[in-house]
Amino acid sequence: MPRVYIAGPLFNDIAALDGCELCVALLTGADQDSGTSSELGYLFAQGKPCA
């Protein structure tokens, strides 16, 4: 499978995150979702408010 198809959803997700002004994430349970955690980290690194 060509790389562009694999990376497409990632680039779409990053574009959506770049358009956010803040992040509200629900992290409950013994194992937090890795996708949510990485999105939270990305937005925190961008200096956007995260709760």
C-alpha positions in Angstrom: 0.0 0.0 0.0 1.4 3.4 -0.9 2.5 5.6 2.0 0.1 8.4 1.1 -2.9 6.2 2.0 -1.4 5.2 5.3 -0.4 8.7 6.3 -3.6 10.3 5.0 -5.7 9.9 8.3 -2.7 11.2 10.3 -2.4 14.4 8.3 -6.2 14.9 8.5 -6.1 14.5 12.2 -3.2 16.9 12.6 -5.0 19.5 10.4 -8.1 19.2 12.6 -6.0 19.6 15.7 -4.3 22.6 14.3 -7.7 24.2 13.9 -8.6 23.7 17.6 -8.4 26.4 20.1 -8.3 24.1 23.1 -8.5 20.5 24.1 -10.8 18.7 26.5 -9.8 15.0 26.9 -11.5 12.3 29.0 -8.8 10.0 30.3 -10.3 7.4 32.6 -9.6 3.9 33.6 -6.3 2.0 34.0 -5.3 2.4 30.3 -5.8 5.7 28.5 -6.3 5.6 24.8 -3.0 6.1 23.0 -4.6 8.2 20.2 -6.2 10.6 22.7 -3.0 10.8 24.7 -0.9 11.7 21.6 -3.5 14.3 20.5 -3.4 15.8 24.0 0.4 15.9 23.9 0.4 17.4 20.4 -1.9 20.2 21.5 -0.1 20.8 24.7 3.2 21.1 22.8 1.5 23.7 20.6 0.7 25.8 23.7 -3.0 25.3 23.4 -5.0 25.0 26.7 -5.7 21.4 27.6 -8.1 20.1 30.3 
